[in-house]
Amino acid sequence: MSIKCMIFVEVSPEDLGKVVKPDKQLIYAKGLKFQDWDEVKTFPEEDIDKFPEVLLNKRYIGIYDHWDGYPPDIGDTLLECFNTYKDALNLMLFGDESTIVDFLRPHALCSTIDKNEDVVSPLLVDDIPTDLFYSCESDFVYLFKNGVWLYADAESGLHGGYKWYPLEEDLMLANMKHFIIKSKPRETDYTGSVLIRGKKANVRHFLANACKLTELNNGRNRWYPVDGTKQAFIRPIKDYDLTDAESDIVALFLYKQNYGIYTDSLAKLSASYNIDFRLFACDNGMIICRNVEVTGGNIIKNEYFMPEDNESEDEDSEPNWPIISFGDSALQKSRAYRGKCELSSEIPDKKAKLLQALAEEQEKHYIPKCPCCGKSEMFTYDGKTDGCPSWYAGVYICDYCGCKESEERIPPLSKWAVFKKENAHVFFAEENGKH
């Protein structure tokens, strides 16, 4: 899963000013290889030996990792293979990575990356940047300091500095709440286009202040983060004349947003800058499409749907995906995702009724615990329970269990916390008398 992160090591005072060279034998000693995605192909030894020396002239050294950034994935690897200062520092010397889970795939060795790009080299800084959430689109930040691995949600850096938590302690205790609550809802990544309508002066004001974009024609080679949103970005595709302040304009931009499209933030921007948005985007798997229209600070249209499959003529094929609003319940979302009209037939009637009752409870109240694992904290929205809609059970579950479900690693219903009698008071009001 493309959960991105930055990894830092605090350089010891004794090593400051030293020139050090990466040691591949330390990597091999941990049972890891320098390997491409093809499990058979390993990188040539002569290429690995070409990694340059690094001058440790700053307090921190860091690298970017593109895949498997979740604490149970990359965090587990850091604790198992890079749990000493020597090993952690050595990892940094190989520069940016595609992944370090199961094997190392340094960007500098990848055929798709220019080996002379500065981006593959380790980052040396006196202070860890607080804008990694935007600048690197990172989800998490890891830090080896005083012999201990720490981690933080990258977004916390935008709000007064990173909030660090002990990685080993949280994973050992299965204490998921820090990275579940602090992380963003993982719906999916969307790309598409957005039309921005309004007076030229208002559009110019929005682009300059919310996007830090002042020259459309010269800004086509990069994405600009939109302040006030959860990782939304725009990219100009043509130049517009915005000098006539009172004239109306409809400007087209490329648009992308990570983990889902959040219309409430678009509504606030619309009201603040007196502009309108019309957005159409698809997730990266081209399974879910979003159609959003915001006018005068009000959400006029907020739909997501699945495109019809016109190529299939099989009468037994799944029905057309329904169009439903973003505010529908987890049960409705689950049915829409699967194209079904009821819960999975594999679920016994008694459990199905209990899940139906729980879905109704989640739509009325905030139930803080995940019905699957019983440990992770759920999201809340408008006083109700929110989270990842289970494709299988039709209730909201935590983000972590949702990821496991998508990978078909979800535990059987018999092990779900909601079906244990001692947890009845956690998920249902006492007067309901469930279980």
PABA-435997 format. One record per residue (C-alpha): x, y, z; residue in three letters. Coordinates in steps of 0.02 Angstrom, whole numbers, plus 50000, padded with zeros to 5 digits. Example, Ala and Ser with C-alpha at 12.3 -4.5 7.8 and 13.67 -1.06 7.14 Angstrom:
! residues 2
506154977550390ALA
506844994750357SER
//
This chain:
! residues 435
500005000050000MET
500675017149954SER
500755024350129ILE
502205036450119LYS
503375041150260CYS
504985049850306MET
506275041350417ILE
507555051150518PHE
509015046950630VAL
509765059150754GLU
511635059450720VAL
512665056550876SER
513815071050929PRO
515315059550904GLU
514875056950720ASP
514555075150674LEU
515815080750545GLY
516285063050496LYS
516205055850320VAL
515395038650318VAL
515075025850182LYS
513565014050175PRO
513954995950221ASP
512974982950122LYS
513594968950236GLN
512594976250381LEU
511034974750272ILE
511434956750224TYR
511734952450407ALA
509904956450440LYS
509334944150307GLY
508844957950185LEU
509314959650002LYS
509404973949878PHE
508014968249766GLN
506824974549632ASP
504964970549632TRP
505364954849534ASP
505754942349672GLU
507094934049565VAL
508034949849518LYS
509314956949639THR
510344972249601PHE
512154969649543PRO
513454970549679GLU
514484982949580GLU
513014995149577ASP
512764993349765ILE
514604997149793ASP
514425013749701LYS
513425022249840PHE
514415037849887PRO
515075043150055GLU
514025055250157VAL
514645069850262LEU
513665070350426LEU
513625089150447ASN
511865091250516LYS
510925085350670ARG
509725073950575TYR
509885062650425ILE
508315056450339GLY
507605046950191ILE
505935045450102TYR
505035028650089ASP
503615026849963HIS
502755010450013TRP
502165001550171ASP
502315016850285GLY
501065010350414TYR
501815006850587PRO
501364988150580PRO
502294986850415ASP
503824998050405ILE
503815000850593GLY
503984982250623ASP
505464981550502THR
506314996250588LEU
506164987650757LEU
506734970750693GLU
508154975450575CYS
508704993150617PHE
508524994250806ASN
510285000350842THR
511055017050801TYR
512355008950688LYS
511044999550585ASP
509825014250579ALA
511175026250521LEU
511775013850390ASN
510015012750318LEU
509985031650296MET
511585031350194LEU
510755021750051PHE
509555036250019GLY
507715036349971ASP
506845019549959GLU
505345012149870SER
505185000350018THR
506214992550157ILE
504924979250203VAL
505564961750160ASP
506944969150049PHE
507774985850007LEU
507364994449843ARG
508385010649842PRO
507835023649715HIS
509635025649662ALA
509645007749597LEU
507965008449508CYS
507995009449320SER
506515021449322THR
507445034249428ILE
508855045049362ASP
510365039549465LYS
511015057249467ASN
509445064749544GLU
509785073649708ASP
508125067349776VAL
508835049849803VAL
510185056049921SER
509865056550109PRO
509205072750180LEU
510315081750306LEU
509465095050414VAL
509675103750580ASP
507805102450616ASP
506535090050548ILE
505395099650428PRO
503635101750493THR
502815102250321ASP
503185084250266LEU
501315081050258PHE
501265092650107TYR
503035093550038SER
503275074550028CYS
501445069350046GLU
502035059050195SER
500805050250308ASP
502015046150448PHE
503705051750512VAL
504905040250604TYR
506365045550712LEU
507765035450793PHE
508335045350945LYS
509235040051104ASN
509165021851053GLY
507265021651027VAL
506145022350875TRP
504765035450884LEU
503395039250760TYR
502155053250725ALA
500735057250608ASP
501485068950478ALA
499975080550486GLU
500345084450668SER
501875094050610GLY
500715107350539LEU
499925110450709HIS
501295115350829GLY
502565101650794GLY
502585082750784TYR
501785072650923LYS
502975058150947TRP
502465041051014TYR
503545025951060PRO
503445013950913LEU
503904997751002GLU
502735000851148GLU
501245004451037ASP
501534989350926LEU
501904977451070MET
500294982751158LEU
499304983250995ALA
498955001251042ASN
498325006850873MET
497425022450931LYS
498865034450904HIS
499105030950720PHE
497285027050685ILE
496575042950762ILE
497985053850698LYS
497985046650523SER
496775051350385LYS
495305040950323PRO
495975029250191ARG
494595029650062GLU
495755030249913THR
496725042649807ASP
495745052549678TYR
496305061649522THR
495275071849402GLY
494865089849362SER
494045104649447VAL
493185119849375LEU
493375135649480ILE
492085149049444ARG
491975166849509GLY
492585184649488LYS
494355185249424LYS
494905194749578ALA
494195181049692ASN
494955166949591VAL
496635175849591ARG
496495178549779HIS
496115160049807PHE
497565154049699LEU
498815165949778ALA
498315163249960ASN
497615145749973ALA
498755137749842CYS
500275149249839LYS
500065149649650LEU
500395166549569THR
500945162349391GLU
499835149849302LEU
500895148149147ASN
502485144649245ASN
501665132949369GLY
501185118549258ARG
502625107349311ASN
502075104549490ARG
500595101449605TRP
500085114949729TYR
499335109949898PRO
497685118349939VAL
497715125350115ASP
496235120550223GLY
495995103550141THR
496565085950181LYS
497945083650053GLN
497065091149902ALA
498165097649761PHE
497855107349600ILE
498915109449446ARG
498675122649310PRO
498525116549131ILE
498385133349042LYS
498655151749072ASP
497185163149115TYR
497075182049110ASP
496535186949285LEU
496895205549273THR
495105211549245ASP
494565209849426ALA
492665211349404GLU
492495199649255SER
491855181949281ASP
492925166949238ILE
492815148049238VAL
494565140849256ALA
495015122549233LEU
496345113849338PHE
496965096249364LEU
496475089949537TYR
497015076149653LYS
496645072049834GLN
497275058249945ASN
496155046450044TYR
494505053549982GLY
493695070049935ILE
493095080250083TYR
491725092050030THR
491605101450195ASP
493315109250166SER
492825114149988LEU
491255122350056ALA
492285132750178LYS
493465138250040LEU
491985142549928SER
491245153550063ALA
492905161450111SER
493435166449935TYR
491695168349857ASN
492055155749720ILE
491205139749660ASP
491905122449628PHE
491355108849510ARG
492405093249527LEU
492445076449442PHE
493745063549491ALA
494035044749493CYS
495005034149614ASP
496645027049551ASN
495845010249517GLY
494485018349410MET
493165009749519ILE
492385024449611ILE
491975041249531CYS
491555057149627ARG
490465071149563ASN
490465086549675VAL
489745103949654GLU
489945117849782VAL
489135134849756THR
489155149649874GLY
489815139050016GLY
488425126249996ASN
488635108249938ILE
487445106749791ILE
487985089549730LYS
488995076449821ASN
488915059449740GLU
490015044749709TYR
489615030649591PHE
490345016049497MET
490425017049307PRO
489355004949210GLU
490204990049130ASP
489434990648957ASN
490514976548892GLU
489704962948996SER
488144954748926GLU
488044941049056ASP
486324941149137GLU
487064934649298ASP
488324948749311SER
488224960949455GLU
486934974849438PRO
487444992449390ASN
488285001649532TRP
487035013149617PRO
487285031749638ILE
487255036049823ILE
487685051449924SER
489265052750028PHE
488215054250185GLY
487395037150170ASP
487655024050304SER
489035011150309ALA
487774997850263LEU
487255007250107GLN
489055011050062LYS
489504992850085SER
488104987249972ARG
488565000049841ALA
490384994649841TYR
489934976449818ARG
488414979149707GLY
487374968749827LYS
485674971749908CYS
486014962650070GLU
487394957050185LEU
488484942550133SER
487494926350130SER
488914918450228GLU
488404927950385ILE
487214918150498PRO
485514926150529ASP
485834929850712LYS
487474938550677LYS
486714947650528ALA
485344954750638LYS
486614960350766LEU
487654968850631LEU
486094977450566GLN
485724983750741ALA
487514989650761LEU
487444998950595ALA
485905008050659GLU
486775012050824GLU
488285018950732GLN
487155030450632GLU
486395037350793LYS
487845038150917HIS
489725038550928TYR
490335021050973ILE
492195023251007PRO
492825005350982LYS
493044995650821CYS
491784981150813PRO
493104970150731CYS
494674971650837CYS
493854980150986GLY
495444990251018LYS
495625004250893SER
494705020650915GLU
493425025250783MET
493195041950697PHE
491725052750739THR
490755064650628TYR
489305075550684ASP
489115065450843GLY
488985048950749LYS
490185034750718THR
491265035850562ASP
492645025150491GLY
492975012550354CYS
491365004250290PRO
491604985450297SER
491274977650128TRP
490814961350214TYR
489854966050370ALA
489034982550325GLY
489614992150479VAL
490985004750510TYR
492634996950564ILE
494295005150603CYS
495495010050466ASP
496734996450510TYR
495444982550503CYS
494794990050341GLY
496524988350266CYS
496604970250324LYS
494894966850248GLU
495444973950080SER
496924961950087GLU
495754947550136GLU
496604945850305ARG
495074950650409ILE
494764938750556PRO
493214927550550PRO
491624934650625LEU
491754922650772SER
493264932650831LYS
492494950050809TRP
492384959850970ALA
490564964450940VAL
490024946150956PHE
490794943651127LYS
489504944951265LYS
490654954351381GLU
490744968451252ASN
488864970951234ALA
488914986851339HIS
490284993951227VAL
489314993151065PHE
487494994251117PHE
486475004751235ALA
485984994351387GLU
484134996451356GLU
484294987651188ASN
484684971151270GLY
485714964551126LYS
486654948051129HIS
//
